[in-house]
Amino acid sequence: MTLVSNDESFALGFFSPGTSNNRYLGIWYHNDPMQTVVWVANRVNPINDSTGMLKIESSGRVVLQVQNTTAVWSTNTTASVQNPVLQLLDSGNLVVRDEKDSNPEHYLWQSFDYPSDTMLPGMKIGIDLRTGFQRRLTAWKSWDDPSPGDLTYGVELEGGPEMGLWKGLRKYAMSGLWLGDRFSGIRDVRSNSIYDYNFVWNKKEAYYIFSLKNKSVLSRVVLNQTESVRKRYAWNPENQAWDMFSKRPSDDCDIYGLCGPNGNCDYNKLPICQCLRAFSPKWPEKWKSSDYSGGCIHNKPLNCQTGDGFIPIMRVKSPDITNLQVNKATNLKECEAECSKNCSCMAYTNLDFTRGGDSSCAMWYGGLVDIKQFQSDSDGMKLFIRVSASETEHRKKADVKLALILATVIAAFSGFLLVVSYISRRRRKLQASTTIDTISRSESLTDGKTLVSNGGSFALGFFSPDTSNSNNRYLGIWYHNDPNQTVVWVANRINPINGSTGVLKIESSGKIVLQVQNTTAVWSTNSTVSVEDPVLQLLDSGNLVLRDGNDINPENHLWQSFDYPSDTMLPGMKIGVDLRTSFDRRLSAWKNWDDPSPGDLTYGVELEGSPEMVLMKGLEKYYLTGLWIGSGFSGVRDVRSNPIFDYDFVWNETEIYFTFSLKSKSLMSRVVLNQTESVRKRYTWNPESQTWELFSMRPSDYCDRYGLCGPNGNCDYNKLPVCQCLTGFRPKWPKRWNTSEYSGGCIHIKPLNCQTGDEFITIRRVKSPAITNPWVHKTMNLKECKAECSRNCSCMAYSNLDVTGGDGSGCAMWFGDLVDIKQFQSDSDGMDLYIRVSASETELKKKAKVKLAIILAPVIAALLGLLLVVCYIRGTRRKLEEGKPSDAAYEFLAETGDVPELLRSIHISLLCVQQHPEERPSMSSVVLMLGSHNELPSPKQPGFLFYNKPFEAYPSPDNNESSSRNEISLSTFEAR
């Protein structure tokens, strides 16, 4: 039995999560086909059978019992009322109230005070400061075990308010201080179209809450123990699935204290951990090896007695609130004075916690931990940190020096403009002495000079990726107009140059050589063609090419950097294999942020049977795109409609490669591998904020991990657990499967028998299995493909190879276990896969369909018969002038029994309704029309229709139970 909310948004009832046989009392979305659970009562004490019963005691306490005796869960209601009522509200809140209370929002108990892993609109996550009562989210332990895990989410009030994600007793990701309209550590998302949010902090309570901007849009926040994240989902009505809207942590810089005390985490820099201004690494050697736990210390020691100073740090997340003190202050000057008095005060800022309320002074003591740098002025806050007075004096002198320099430069530049305005009439442009446009035999590139592409998009030169004291220099290509100098290609990845003695030359043979001190070669091209006038040129695509200066065809390249990519894929670049020479173009990640040498994360084409793209970690497959099916990869959602880029996968006799192009030349997009996170990310350039924004990521979710659900498993991210067995299969090791150990996968429920004949069933909207054991044929149709697979007893599945041509074309067959299948929800994603099962399985399915048809046939016949009866009564009995049915109608009801009860039993109300009778022609006009040769008028809507109408509940006169109300309106036909 289920208790359904008034608008049927939510339902309360008993359920079993995943493959577990345990029963729990919970609340779920009533119209969600996945039955997404949002609250569980007996999380700690499951019921192992179907004897669970929920009751309300006379005292008003709600009790969940087993076999009507043992209580496994109950509310803590203490108030005694005469008529307690348990009600499920449209918000998903389960409440106990007094039926006689005139205030419907006066609750004796409510489930919103005891959340599970999910936060719903209107729910408060926070603390009652009067009683100390806390409302916190707690993750499920696993997909099929709703008992509390160690991942929790709630309010932290150690000095000032913020939201915190905890793993056990350890802080994991903090939101930063509430600034009155947002949290300092989270980007401003007020402009989103789905929800609004607020943080309330007063003398009574402190809590976070969100509301929907449109009631037709569903959104929820849920904790995920497996991934250690807090995710926000929004319901997609088109594909009937939950789409991820955001997650926390959103990047590495959200991880608590990653850069140690006085460190500043900047996800847009390499390395991401930087020291705050006027600070340096405490342990430089460890810092270089990406161990940031020691953090940073002041460059110059503080001297509180003689006086220190403060410098501002812009657009940052507030430090950890453990050592925070908040005092009343009217302005920033008073706040600085208060902090200056206390030698332990390391930073301060002026805050408005209540959005328009009184201003407060926030001061931090000790090391400043968990600071994150933002790029946009609308994000983060302004923080003033204590430094040595000499640091501030140095800055003041630098400012004065800069002002003098600028004044001189401006004066000189004004005069220079007069000269330039004259010269510019005759010259197209001036080039700086440090830049060149091409490199020939007589011209070399030394450290300090750059080769810039014609359109100014890219630059080639020497750089150091480490922002500390490393002397390593690399020859690389970067975005010329990107202030962060984002590098896209590196020549000497394995052999860095120690110092600024690097020189790039073109030898007489046409080979490009990178030398140290003009002698030792650390990198060179493999060009073997000798030309008279070799020229090295950087194209606007970011491709560094070697060509013959005398060749009239500018696209005839003797060598190009696009053939030897680093960690980044640019538009026009081919990632794939030349089948004639077996030359393989693959991306390989940087080893870490300050070391461009190749890591073990690579991305390229997989050619075992049929081509697809693969992300490898060393020699192990990590993520596969699935087969190319003509319009996209079967394992990647369709993104053709995006406004930024288009893509293609070319597979012919000479080469196989993946490539992408920009839909507008004004846009910038790149694909890059990240060794630290083991992901392939696509970024797009935001010209307003001058930053790279994340567009997509692979793997995108848990189900993208290669072979997660084992052989013959199907990973469905919208189900609990995510791993399901394919239709016709069961877990190979049930006990391990129930503990989320899916490596054993699934086996056939009934054994195959190829000699007597097996059958195939269709699995829709799935990613193709791994291509380790496939066979492909490009011209065979689906019928021929099935016949070919049926003949081979080792063939476990088949499918079309190209689904773009209506019925599809080509044939792909799989032999052995089916690994790495993923389930999609939208019809535009995935492919249809036909898998081999026992003939008895298909017979069972056919019998089920026949049985359903047998059940439905008499029901439909009965409904049609009832319709005829009702319409007959209307056609043969007139309504009395008072609007009451005739005596004959009452006699009919008496003879046929209780018709309303009959209708109640089949839950349908049939109405015969005549619509617009004035538009119907009379009988005489019909006769005239039939006897004439004139064109007949267009037909109107049918005179009668019948439709379903939902019931209303009304109290039965015999008892207090509710029943369904059914009405029959009787009327007669009138002749025309």
N, C-alpha and C positions, 0 to 999 in steps of 0.2 A: 504494500500500500504506500501511497505517496501523499504528502500534503503539499498542495500547489498554491503559490501566491496568487493574489487576485487577478493580476494581469498576465499570469502564466509565465513570468520571467524566470522564476526559481522554483525548485522542488526540493522537499525534504523526504528522505527515505533511507532504506538500507542498500548498501552496495558492497561489491568486492573489487578492490583496486587491482588492475592488471591481471596476472594469473593467480593471484592469491585466492584461497578459499575462505579466508576470514571475512566476517561481515562487520560493517561499520555503519553508524548512523551519520548521515552527512547531508549537505546542501549542495546542489549543482545547478547549472544553467539548464532550464527545462527544455529550451528549444535548440540546444547545442547537440548535434548528433554524436559528438564525442563524450557527452556527459561530463563536462569539465567540473570537477569538484572544487568548491571554494571554502568549505568548512567541515570539520569532522568533530563529532562529540567525543566518542570513546577512542581517542587516538592511542592511548596507552593500553587499553583493555579491549582487544577485539573479541567478537563473538564467533565461535567456530561452527555455528550451525544457523538455521533460519528460525530460531525460537526467540529472537529479540522482540521486545515489546516496549513502547514508549508510553508512559502514563503521567497523569498529573494527580498528585496526592491531594487530600483535602486541605493540607496546609498551604498548597500552592507550589510545592516543590515538584520539579519535573524529574522523573526517574526513568532510566533505561535498564530494563531487567532481562535476564536470561531465564527461559522456562518459567516465567511469571514469579520467580523467587529471588534469585541473586541479582543484586544491583551492580552494574559495571560502570555506571556513570550517573551523576545527578547534578542539578543546579544547587547553588548555595542560597536560594531564596529563603529569607527568614520571616518576611511579612506574611501574616495569615489573612486570607481574603475568602469571602463566601463563594464567589463565582470566578475562579481562575480560568483564564483562556490562553491557550498557546496558539500563536499566529505567526505565519511566515509572511513578512512584508515584501512589497515589490522591490525593495532595495536589497533583498537577500538577507535581511536581519530577522532572526528568529526571536520573538519576544513573548514574555509572559506578562499579562496585564489583568486588571480587574474588569470584568465585563460591564460592571455597573459604574465604572469610573467614567465621568463625562469627558475627561481629557484622554484622547486616544494615544497620546505620546507619553503618557505616564507609565513607564515600564518597571515591573518588579524585577525583571531579569532580561538580558538581551545577549545574543551570541556575539554581537559586535564588540562587547567587552572582553571576549575570550577568543580572539582570532586564531586561525591556524596558520597556513602558509600564504594566504591570499588577502590582499587589501582591496575592498570594494569602495565605490563612490559613497561618500557620507560617513565612512568609518573613520574613527579617530585612532591614530597610533601615537601614544604618548603617555603622560603621567598625570594623575590627579594629585596635585601638590598638597592637598588637605589630608588625604588618607595614605598617600604613597602608592596607591594602586597603579600598576603599569599595564598597558596594552602593547604587546610586542608580537611581531610575526615570527614564526618558527618554521623552518623548512621541514618537509617530509624527510624521513631518513633515506628513503629510496622511492623509486617509482611505484612499487607495490606495497610500501610500508609507510603509512601516514604518521607513525610515531615520531616525536620531535627529534630532529637532527641537531647539530651544534651550530648551524647557521641561523642567526637571529637578526632582527631589524627593529630599531626603536629609537627613542629620544635619549640623547645624552645631555646632562645638565651640569657638567663639571665646570662651573664658572659662567658659562654662557650656553645658549641652546644650539644644538645641531642634531642631525639624524645620523645614526651609525649602523654599519653592518659589522657584525661580530662573528668570529669563528671560535666557538668555545669562549674562553676568557680573554681572547686576543682580538684587539681592534683590527679590522680588515679593510674597510673603506668608509671614510667619513665624508659628510656633505659639506663641511665647513660651516662657519657661523651664519645664522639667519640675518639678512641685511635689511629686512623690512618688506622686501618684495621678491626675494630669491635667496638661495644659499650661495655663499661665496665660492664653493667648490664645484658648482654645477652650472653649466652654460644656461643662459636665459632661454627658456622655452615657452614664455608667455604667449608667443604668437602662434603656437600650435592650434590646430582646429578641433582637437579632440577633448581636452580637459583643461581645467583651471585648478590652481592649488593655493594653499595658504598654510602658514605656521602661526599658531596662536600661543602666546606666552604672557600670562598674567599671574596674579596672586593665587588663583585657584587651580590652574592647569596649564600644561604645555603639551601641545599635540600638533601633528601634521595631518592634513586632510586634503582630499581632492574631490572635485565635482565635475560632471560632464557638461560640456557646452551645448550638446544636443542629446536629448534623451534617447534618440534612435541609434546613437553610437554607443557601443559597449567597450569598456576598458577595465583592466584589472592589473594589479601589481602582485607578483608572485615570487617567492624565493625558490631557488634551485640548488639543492645540496650538492648534487653531482658536479655542477659547473661552478659552484661558489659565486653565484651572481643573483642580483635582484633585477628582474625583468618586468617591463611594462608591455602588455599586449593590447591590441585593439582588434575587435571582431571585424572580419571581412565577410560581408553577407554574400558576395558574389561566389567565392569559392568555399563558403561555409567553414572557415578556418580562422584561427587566431594568428594575426601577423605581429611579429615583434616590433615594438615602437622604439624602445630604448632599453639599455641595460647599464647596471652599475656593478662593478667597475666598468667604465667604458674604454679605458686604455690602461697601460702599465702605470701611468702617473697617478691613477686613482688608488693604487695599492698603498695602504697606510705606511708612512715613514720610509718609502723606498730609497730616498736619497739621504737619509740620516739627518742628524741635527744641523740646522743652518744650510741645508741643501735646498735647491729649487728644481723641481722636476718640470722639464719642458719637452713635451712629446714631439715638438717640431725641430729639435736640435739633436746633434750627434756629438757626444752621448746625451741621452735624455736627462741625466743628472748633471746639474751645474751648481757651483757654489753661489750663494748670495753675493751681491756686490760688496767688496771690501773683505771678503772671506776667501780662504783657500783650503784645499783638501787636508784633512787631519793626517791621513796616511796616504801620501801621493802614489806609492807603488800599488797599493791595493785598489786605489781609485782608478788607476790605469787599466787594471784587470777587471773592471766593472763591479768591484766590491765597494759599495757606497755606504756600508753600515756605519763607518766611523764618522761620516758627515764632514763638516767643515768647521774651521776655527778662524778667528779674526786675523787679518793680515798684520795688524798692529794692535798690541794689547790696549785694553780700556784703562782709563784712569778717571774714576768717578770724582775724586777729590779735586783735580784740576779742571774737570769738566769734559764730558764727552759730547758728541753731536748725534744728530739723527739724519738719515738719508731716506728718501721715499722709494718704495718698490711698487710699481704699478701693475694692475691687472693680475693679482695673485689670489689664490685660495688662502684663507686665514690659517695660521698655524694651529696645531693641536690645542684643544681647550683645557688640557689637564692642568696647566699652570697659568690659567687665565683668571684675571680679576676684573670685574666690571664695576665702575664707579660712576656716579652722576657727574656730568660735565656739560657746560652750556656750549662750549666751542672747542675747536681743535687746539687752540693756543693753551687753554686750561689743561687739556689732556696731556700735551707735551710737558708742561710744567710739572704735572703730577708724576709723570714717568721719570723725569729728570731727577726728582728728589730721591727716588729709590734706586740705589745702585744695582739692584737685582732685576730691575725692569729692562728687558731686552728689546721690546717693541711696543708700539701703541697705535691705535686708530680711533676714529670717532664714528660711532655707529648709531643707526636708527632702527632698533629692533622691531618697533611696532608700526612702521610705515605711517609717518605723520605724528608719532607720539614724541615723548621726551627723548633727547639725545643722550647717549651714554659714552663713557670712555672705557675702551677695552685695552688692557695692558697684559703683556705676556712676560713670564719670569722663566729664566733658564733657557735651554736650547730651543730653537724654533724648529719644530718638527712638522712634516707633512704639508709643506708648501708646494703649490702647483702653479705653473705659469700659464696664463691664457693670452690669446692674441688680440681678441676683440675688446674694444673699450666698454662694451656692454656687459662683459663678464668679469668676475673676480672683484677685488677691492684694492684700495690703496693702503699700504702698510709702511709705517715709519720704523726703521730698525736702528738700534744704537750701534755706533761705530766710534773709533778713536777720533778725537777732535782734529788730529792731523789729516785724517781721511777727508773730513768735510772741508778743512782748509785747502787741502790739495785740490778738491773739487772746485772750490771757489776760485782758486788761482787759475785752474784749467778753464773755468768759465770766462774769467777776465781775459786770459790769453786768447781763448777762442773768439771773444768779441773783437779784440784788436786785430786778429788775423782776418776775421770776416769783414771788418770795416775796410781794411786795406784791399782785400780781394774784391769787394764790391766796387770800390772806387776804381781799381784797375780794370775790373770787368766792364764797367760802364764805358770806359774809353775804348776797351777792346771791341765792344759791340759795334762801335762806329766803323772800325776797320773791317770787322766781319761782315757787316751789312753790305759793304762795297764788294768784298771778295766773293761773297755768296752768290752774287749775280752771275759769276763766271765759273764757279766751282760747285759741284753737286753736294759735297759734304767734306768736312775735315775729320781726320782720324787722329786719335790720341797716339802719342809716341810709343805707348806700351801695347798697342793692338795692331795686328796685321790681318789681312784677309785670306792670304794663301801662303803656303810654304813650298819653296822650290829648292833646287840644289844649292843656290847661292843664299839662301835665307834660312836661318834656323830659329827655333823657338827655345828661349832660355827661361829659367825661373824668374817670374816677375812680368813676363809678357803673356798675352793671350791672343788666341786666334778666334775671331768672332764671326759667326755666320752672317751672310749678306743681309738678312732681315733683322739681325740682332737678337734672335731667339735663343741661341746657344753660344757657349764660349768653351774653348779648349785651353787648358793651362795647368799649372802646378798648384796643388793644394795640400793641406794637412787636415785630415778628418778629426783629429783629436784637438779639443779646445784647451787642453792642459799644456804641459811643457814638452810634448813630443816633437822631435825634429824630423820625423818621417815625412817625406814628400812623395806625392803621387801625381802622375799625369792623368787628367780626367776631363770629362765633359760635364757641364752643368747648365742649368737654366740661367741665362745671362741677366734677366730682369727680376729674378727671384732674390729678395734680400737675404734669404737663408742659404743661398747658393746650393740648391739641391742637386747633388751629383747623380748622373744617370749612367755613366760609363767610366771605367778605370782601366788603364793600359797595364801598368806594372803592379797588378794586384798582389802578386806573390813576392815581388822584390822591391820593397820601398827604398827610396833614396834618402840617405842620412845627410841632410843639409840641402842647401839651395844651389847645388852644382849640376843639376840636371840639364841636359841639352837634347832637343829633338831634332833629328836630321834626316835628310833623304840622301842615301848613298847613290853613287853613279849607276849602280845596277837597278835602282828604283826601289830598293828595300828601305823601309822606314825603321830607324834605329833610335832608341832612347839610351843615352850614355850618361855616365857619371864622370865628372871632371874631364869630359871630352875624350875619354879612353874606354872605360869598361862599359859594355852593353848590358843593360838590365832588362830590356824588352825590345822585340823587333817583330816586324811583319814577316809573313812567309811568301811575299811576292817573289815570283821567279821570272816574270816577264821584264825584259830590258827595253826601256824606251828612252828617247833622246831628251824629252822635256817632261819629266815626272812632276806632278803638282799635287800637293796635299791640301784638301779643301774641306771645310766644315759646312755642311748643308743646313738649311733652315729646319730640316726634319730632325736634326741632332745626329745625323749620320756623318762620320768622318770618312772621307773617301780619297783614294789615290787614283789619279787618272792621267792620261797623256794630254799634255797641254796643247798638242797639235791635233788631237782627235776632235772632229766636229760634233760628235755625239757626246753630250755632257753626261749621259747616263751610262756610258761604257766605263765601268769601274774596274780597275786592276785589283783593288782591295777595298774592303769597307768594314767599318766597326760594327755595323748591324749584323755581320756574320759571326761576331764574337761578343755577344751581349754579356753584361755583368749581372746585376740583380734587377735591372729595370727594363721593361718593355715599353717602347715608344710607338706612336702611330706609324704604320707603314712597315714596321719590323716584322719579319717572319720568324716564328718560333716553330721549328719542325725539322724534318729530315729530307735531304736530297737522296732519292732512291737510287740514282745512278752512281753516286760516289760514297753513299752512307754518311755524308757530312751532317752532323747533328748540331743544331742551334738550340741551346738550352739556357734558361736563366739559372743563376746560382747565387744564393744569398751572401751578403757580407757576413763574416764570422761574428762580428759584433759591431756596435755603433762606431768604434774608432779603428776598426780593422777590416779593410775591404777584401782581404784574402778570402777565397771561397769557403763557405760553410758547407754543411752536408744537406741543406735544403735546396732542392733543384726542381725546375718546372719545364716540362717539354712534352713531346709526343710519345705515346706508348704504341708500339706496333705489334703486339702479340695477337695476331689474327685480324683485328680490325682496329682502326686508329681512334684514339681518344687522347685527351690531355691528362697528364698525371703530375701530381706533386709528390716527390720522393723525399724521405728522410734517410740519407745514406742509401742502402740497398733495399729499404723497405718502402712499399707503397703506403702513402699517407692519405691521399685524397685523389679520387678519379672523377672526371667530368661525366662519365658515361659516353655511350656511342654518339657520334654525330649523326643526326637523323634528318638531315636536309635543311632544317631551318635553325637548328640549335643543338646543344648537347642534351641528351636525355636526362642527365642528372643535374642540370642547371635550370633554374626558372627562366622563363621567357622574358628578356629585357629589351626586345627590339624597339619597344615604344619609348625608350629613354631618349632625352633630347641631346645627349652629349656625344655618343659614339655608336658606330655600327661595326659589325664584326663578320668574319667569314672563316670557314675551314675548307681548305683546298686539298683534294685527294685525287691525284691522277697517276699516270704511269711514271712521271719523272720526279714528283715531289709531294710531300704531305706537310702542311703547315697551318698554323693559326695566325690570323692577323686582324688588326682593327684599324679603323679610320675615324676621324672626327667629323661630325655633321656640320660643324662650322669652324673655319680657320681661326676665329677669335677665341675658341675654347682650348683648354689644355687639359690633358688627361694622361696618366701613366699607370702602369702596373708594376708593382715592386714586391719582392720577397722579403720577409722579415724572419730572420733566424731565431730571434728571441721568442717570438710568439708562435712560430711555426705556421705562418699564414701567408697567403698571396693576397695582397690588397690592391684595390684600384682607388686612385685619388683623382680629384678634379680641382682645378685652381679656382679660388674665389678671389676675383680682382678687388672686391671691396675691402675684405679683411687682409688681403695679401698673404693668404695661407692656403695650404693644401687641405681639402676636406675629404674625409673618407666616403667613398661612394658604395663600395661593396667589399666583401671579404670571403675568401675560401680557405678552409671550410667555413661555412656560414652558420652551421648549427651542429649539434651532437651527431646527427644522422649522416653528416658528410664524412665522418671518420671511416676510413676503409675497413670493410668487413666487420663492423661493430657487432652485428647480430649473428655472425657466424654463417655457415652454409645453410641455404634455403630459408634464411630469416628475412624479414621485411621491416626496415626501420621506419617508424611513423612518429615524427616529432610531436604530433598532436594527440598521441595516445599515451596511456599509462599502463604498463611500461612502454618505452619507445620501441622495444624489440617485440615483434609479433612473428609467429610462424606463417608462412605462405599457406593459402587455402589448400587443404589436403595434406598438410604436414602437422607434426607435433614436436615439442622439444625433445631432443635426443637425451638430455639429462635433466629431467623435470626439477629435481631438487636444486641443482645448480642454477637452473633458469629462474627459479623463484627467488634466488638470492642475487639476481642481476648479473649472473655469470653466463654470458651468452655465447662464449667461444665455441661450444659444442654444436651450436646451431640446431637445426630441425631435421627430422627424417619423415618419410612418407608414413601416413597413418595406416595405409594398407599397401602391401608390397606390390611392385609392378610385375606384370606378366606380359612381356613383349610378344611371346608366341601366340597367346590367345587374344592379344590386342589390348593396348592401353588407349587412353583418350587424352585430350588436352582441354584445359580450362583457361579462361581469360583473366588475367590480372591487369587492371587498368591504371593509368597514371603513375607509372613507376619508372625509376631509373634502371637502365639496362644492367644486367649482372656484369661482373668483371670479365674482361675479354681474354683471360688467360687461356681458356679452352673454347674459343668460338670458331665458326666457319662462316664465310660470307660469300654471297653471289649477288652481283649488282643488278642483274636483269631478271631474275626469277620473281614471279608474283607470289602472293601469299598462299594461294591454293597449292602451287607447286612446292612451296617451302614446307608446308605441312606434310605433304606426301613424302618429301625427302627426309624430313625429321622422323616420320612414322616408321620408315624403313630401317632406320638406324637405331638399334635398341639403346645406344649410349647417348642419344640426343635427348636432353632433358628439357629443352625449351627452344622456341623459335619466335621470330618477329620480323616485321618489315624493316628494311635498312633505311629507307627514305619515306617519311610520312607526309611529304608536302604535296604529292600528286593525287589528292582525292582518296582513292583506294590504296595508295602507297605502292612502293616498288622495292625490289631487292629482297634478299633473304639473309638473315643472320641466325645461326643455330649455336646452341651452347651444349657442351658435353661435360658431364660430371656435375659437381655441386654448383648451385647458383649462389654466388657470393656478392655482397655489396649492393643489394637492392634497397632502394629508398622509395617511400610512398609520398606522392604529392596529392594535393586536394583539388587544385584547379585543372579543368579539362585542357587547358592550353599548355600544361606542363607534363613532362614524362612521356611514356609511350605505352602501348598495349603489348603485353608479353603473354605468350601461350605456353603454359608449363604442362609437362607430362605427369599424369596421375593414373591411379588404377581405374579401370573401366567401371568398377563398382562405385567409385567416388562420383563419377559423372551420372551413373544410374540413380544414385541416391539423390543427387541434385535435381535430376529430371522428375523423380517421384515426388520430391518436395514441391516442385512447381505444379505438377498435376494435382497434388493434394490441395494446394492453395487454390487452384482453379475450381476444384470440386466444392471447396468451402464457399468460395465467392459466388459461384453460379446460382445456388438457391437463394442466397442473400439478395443478389441483384434482381432475381426473378420475383422474390417477395416484395421488394421495394417497388418494382414496376406494377405488380398486381395491386398493391396498396394505393399507388397513384391512380390507377384506373378506377378503383372503388371510390376514392375521394372525389375525383373529377365527375364520376357518375352521379354522386349525391348532389354536387353543385349543379349539374345539368338538368336534374329532374325535380328539384325542390326550389321554390321561390322563398326569398326572405320575406318575413312578415313586415308590415310597415313599422312595427316597433323595433325591427332589427334583430328579432330572435329567430332561431331555427324553427321550421314547421314541425307539427306533430309527427309527420312521417319521418323526419330526421331523427327525432327522439326515439321513435320506434326502431329505427335502424340501429342506433347506438345500443338500445336495450337488447336487440337480437344478436348483435356481434360481440357483446361483452364490453369490457373496459378498454375502449380504443386508446385513450391516453396512456394507459399502462403498457399497452402493446408498443406504442411509439416510444415510450420511455425505455423499454428493454432494448430497442435497436438504436437508440440515441440519434434519431434523426427526425426532423420536422419537415413535412412536405406541404408546400403551399402551391395551389394553382391560382395564378394571378393573371387576370386579363389586363393588358396594357393598352392605353390609348384607344378605347372602343370607338371614339369619334372618327378615327382614321380608317375603320373597317368599312368596306363597301356594303350596301344593302343587297338583299337577294335580287331585287329587280334590276339594280344597276349591273349586277354580275351577268344576268341573262342578256341585257342589252349589249354588254361588252362582248360576250361570246358570239352574239349574232351579227356583230359588225366586223368590218374589215380594217378598222382603225388599230393603230398600235396600242397594245395593252399598257397600262401604267406600271411603274416599277413596284414590286411587292414590298409590303411593309414588314415590320418585325412580327414574328409569330404571335398569335393571340394569347397563348398560354405558355408558361414555363414553370419548372419546378427547381428548387435549389435547397441546399442544406442551411439550417439556421441553428446556431448554438443555443443550448438550453439556458434557462435561468433557474436558479435554485429557489424553492419556496418551502416553507414549513408544512409538513403533512398535518392534517387536522387530527389524526389519530395519535400521533406521538411527536416527540421533539426532534426526530431524525429528519435530515434533509433529503429531498428527492428531486428528480428532474421534472420540470413543468412542461407540458406539451399542449398545444392548442390546435384545433381544426376549425377553420372557418368554412361554413357551408353556404353556398349560393347556387343560383340556377343560371343556365344559359338562356339568353333571350334571342329568339329568331330575328334575323335581319330582313 
